[in-house]
Amino acid sequence: MSRIIAVKTTVNQEQAVAAMIEGTIKEKPISEHGLKAILVPDELRGCVLVEAEFPEVVEQMLQSIPHTRGLIKGDMGLDEIAHFLIPKLSVTGILEGNIIEIISGPFKGGHARVKKVDETHEEVTIELFDAMVPIPITVRGDSVRILSKEEAD
C-alpha cells in the first residue's frame, strides 16, 4: 500500500527538488523505488508531496538530493491533500464593482472597474478608468489583480 510522504525543502526550490527526485528514479524500475507520484502544490511553500510504497527508500534517496531538509513525520491521507488536486477558478473572489489592475496584455498597468464576471469562461468584463469613452473589455481572470473590493453601484 502506498503512502503520501511530505518532503521539507528550501523555499522556492520545490520544483528543482521534484525534478531531481524524478531524475533519480528515471532509470530504475518502479519495483525498486516504489514511487508513484510527485506533487508540488503552490499553496505549500517549502514542501513536496511524494506518493511511495517504500518510505525508507525515499528517505535514503533524499540524502543525495540538495535543497531537501528531511521528511515530515506522520501519515498523510489522500483526503488531506485532495484540495490541492482540484483546480481553482481564476475569477474566484472577483465581484462586480471591484477595482482591479490589469497585470498582463495590451492594457497592462491600467485600472478598471469590474462590470461582469463570467465564471464558466473564467473571464471578466471591465471598463477602464483612463478611457475617454467607457468601452467594456473582456479579459481573462488570471490577467487581473483586485485592488479594492467595492459594491456594485
Backbone hydrogen bonds in HBPLUS format (Angstrom, degrees):
<---DONOR---> <-ACCEPTOR-->    atom                        ^
c    i                          cat <-CA-CA->   ^        H-A-AA   ^      H-
h    n   atom  resd res      DA  || num        DHA   H-A  angle D-A-AA Bond
n    s   type  num  typ     dist DA aas  dist angle  dist       angle   num
A0003-ARG N   A0052-ALA O   2.73 MM  49  5.50 168.5  1.74 151.2 150.0     1
A0052-ALA N   A0003-ARG O   2.88 MM  49  5.50 160.5  1.92 161.8 163.7     2
A0005-ILE N   A0050-VAL O   2.70 MM  45  5.11 171.6  1.70 154.9 157.5     3
A0050-VAL N   A0005-ILE O   2.81 MM  45  5.11 165.2  1.83 152.9 158.1     4
A0072-ILE N   A0006-ALA O   2.89 MM  66  5.43 162.8  1.92 156.6 157.8     5
A0007-VAL N   A0048-VAL O   2.77 MM  41  5.11 171.0  1.78 158.9 161.8     6
A0048-VAL N   A0007-VAL O   2.95 MM  41  5.11 153.8  2.02 142.2 150.7     7
A0008-LYS N   A0070-GLY O   2.79 MM  62  5.46 153.0  1.87 151.7 160.0     8
A0069-ARG N   A0008-LYS O   2.68 MM  61  5.01 171.7  1.68 139.9 138.1     9
A0009-THR N   A0046-GLY O   2.97 MM  37  4.75 165.1  1.99 119.2 120.1    10
A0010-THR N   A0067-HIS O   2.90 MM  57  5.27 140.4  2.06 147.2 152.4    11
A0013-GLN N   A0010-THR O   3.07 MM   3  5.49 146.7  2.18 139.4 137.0    12
A0017-VAL N   A0013-GLN O   2.98 MM   4  6.19 160.0  2.02 154.1 159.4    13
A0018-ALA N   A0014-GLU O   2.97 MM   4  6.20 161.8  2.00 150.6 155.7    14
A0019-ALA N   A0015-GLN O   2.95 MM   4  6.16 155.6  2.01 146.4 152.9    15
A0020-MET N   A0016-ALA O   2.95 MM   4  6.20 151.2  2.03 145.5 153.5    16
A0021-ILE N   A0017-VAL O   2.89 MM   4  6.16 154.1  1.96 152.0 159.1    17
A0022-GLU N   A0018-ALA O   2.99 MM   4  6.20 161.1  2.03 146.3 151.5    18
A0023-GLY N   A0019-ALA O   2.87 MM   4  6.09 153.8  1.94 143.4 151.1    19
A0024-THR N   A0020-MET O   2.94 MM   4  6.08 145.6  2.06 141.9 150.5    20
A0025-ILE N   A0021-ILE O   3.20 MM   4  6.48 149.5  2.30 148.4 155.1    21
A0026-LYS N   A0022-GLU O   3.11 MM   4  6.02 123.0  2.45 143.1 156.6    22
A0028-LYS N   A0025-ILE O   3.20 MM   3  5.36 135.8  2.40 103.4 115.7    23
A0032-GLU N   A0029-PRO O   2.96 MM   3  5.57 152.4  2.04 115.5 123.7    24
A0034-GLY N   A0030-ILE O   2.75 MM   4  5.11 147.2  1.86 138.5 149.6    25
A0053-GLU N   A0034-GLY O   2.93 MM  19  4.91 147.0  2.04 121.0 131.4    26
A0036-LYS N   A0051-GLU O   2.77 MM  15  5.44 173.8  1.77 159.1 157.8    27
A0037-ALA N   A0051-GLU O   3.45 MM  14  5.04 160.0  2.49 128.6 130.9    28
A0051-GLU N   A0037-ALA O   2.86 MM  14  5.04 167.5  1.87 143.6 147.6    29
A0039-LEU N   A0049-LEU O   2.74 MM  10  5.01 166.4  1.76 157.4 160.1    30
A0049-LEU N   A0039-LEU O   2.85 MM  10  5.01 164.9  1.88 163.1 161.1    31
A0044-LEU N   A0041-PRO O   3.36 MM   3  5.54 143.8  2.50 101.1 110.2    32
A0057-VAL N   A0054-PHE O   3.11 MM   3  5.50 133.7  2.34 108.2 119.6    33
A0058-VAL N   A0054-PHE O   3.37 MM   4  6.79 153.6  2.45 148.0 155.1    34
A0059-GLU N   A0055-PRO O   2.94 MM   4  6.23 161.0  1.97 152.3 157.3    35
A0060-GLN N   A0056-GLU O   3.04 MM   4  6.17 153.1  2.12 138.7 145.6    36
A0061-MET N   A0057-VAL O   2.90 MM   4  6.08 153.7  1.97 145.0 152.5    37
A0062-LEU N   A0058-VAL O   2.97 MM   4  6.16 150.4  2.06 151.2 158.4    38
A0063-GLN N   A0060-GLN O   3.37 MM   3  5.65 150.8  2.46 103.1 110.8    39
A0064-SER N   A0061-MET O   3.30 MM   3  6.07 156.7  2.35 118.2 122.7    40
A0065-ILE N   A0062-LEU O   3.19 MM   3  5.09 159.1  2.23 101.7 108.2    41
A0080-GLU N   A0077-GLY O   3.08 MM   3  5.43 143.5  2.22 105.5 115.4    42
A0081-ILE N   A0078-LEU O   3.21 MM   3  5.44 137.4  2.40 102.2 112.9    43
A0082-ALA N   A0078-LEU O   2.98 MM   4  5.90 115.6  2.41 145.6 162.1    44
A0084-PHE N   A0081-ILE O   2.98 MM   3  5.49 148.9  2.08 114.3 123.4    45
A0085-LEU N   A0082-ALA O   3.02 MM   3  5.28 142.9  2.16 105.5 116.2    46
A0092-THR N   A0089-LEU O   3.41 MM   3  5.49 166.4  2.43 106.5 108.1    47
A0094-ILE N   A0091-VAL O   3.13 MM   3  5.53 166.6  2.15 130.7 132.9    48
A0098-ASN N   A0095-LEU O   3.21 MM   3  5.79 164.6  2.23 134.9 136.4    49
A0097-GLY N   A0114-VAL O   2.86 MM  17  5.08 163.8  1.89 132.9 138.5    50
A0114-VAL N   A0098-ASN O   2.95 MM  16  5.44 159.5  1.99 156.1 162.9    51
A0099-ILE N   A0148-SER O   2.92 MM  49  5.20 162.8  1.95 156.0 160.7    52
A0147-LEU N   A0099-ILE O   2.77 MM  48  5.52 163.8  1.80 148.2 151.7    53
A0148-SER N   A0099-ILE O   3.19 MM  49  5.20 161.1  2.23 136.3 139.3    54
A0100-ILE N   A0112-ALA O   2.88 MM  12  5.48 165.4  1.91 154.9 159.9    55
A0112-ALA N   A0100-ILE O   3.02 MM  12  5.48 156.6  2.08 147.6 151.9    56
A0101-GLU N   A0145-ARG O   2.77 MM  44  5.23 154.9  1.83 150.6 159.3    57
A0145-ARG N   A0101-GLU O   2.83 MM  44  5.23 150.6  1.92 149.9 159.5    58
A0102-ILE N   A0110-GLY O   2.93 MM   8  5.52 162.6  1.96 160.6 166.4    59
A0109-GLY N   A0102-ILE O   2.74 MM   7  5.42 171.5  1.74 156.8 154.0    60
A0103-ILE N   A0143-SER O   2.84 MM  40  5.30 158.1  1.89 133.3 140.0    61
A0108-LYS N   A0105-GLY O   3.22 MM   3  5.40 152.3  2.30 119.2 117.6    62
A0110-GLY N   A0107-PHE O   2.98 MM   3  5.65 158.1  2.03 146.0 149.1    63
A0129-PHE N   A0111-HIS O   3.05 MM  18  6.06 168.2  2.07 152.7 150.1    64
A0113-ARG N   A0127-GLU O   3.07 MM  14  5.50 156.2  2.13 145.0 147.2    65
A0127-GLU N   A0113-ARG O   3.01 MM  14  5.50 147.2  2.12 146.1 156.4    66
A0115-LYS N   A0125-THR O   2.74 MM  10  5.50 166.9  1.76 153.6 156.6    67
A0116-LYS N   A0125-THR O   3.17 MM   9  4.95 155.5  2.23 136.2 136.0    68
A0125-THR N   A0116-LYS O   2.77 MM   9  4.95 170.0  1.78 150.1 153.5    69
A0118-ASP N   A0123-GLU O   2.83 MM   5  5.16 170.8  1.84 160.2 160.8    70
A0122-GLU N   A0118-ASP O   2.90 MM   4  5.67 113.8  2.35 135.5 153.5    71
A0123-GLU N   A0118-ASP O   3.00 MM   5  5.16 154.3  2.07 144.7 149.1    72
A0141-GLY N   A0122-GLU O   2.93 MM  19  5.47 157.7  1.98 147.3 140.5    73
A0124-VAL N   A0139-VAL O   2.82 MM  15  5.47 164.4  1.84 163.9 169.4    74
A0139-VAL N   A0124-VAL O   2.90 MM  15  5.47 164.4  1.92 156.4 157.3    75
A0126-ILE N   A0137-ILE O   2.73 MM  11  5.29 164.5  1.75 155.0 156.9    76
A0137-ILE N   A0126-ILE O   2.81 MM  11  5.29 162.4  1.84 153.8 160.0    77
A0143-SER N   A0140-ARG O   3.15 MM   3  5.56 163.3  2.18 112.8 117.3    78
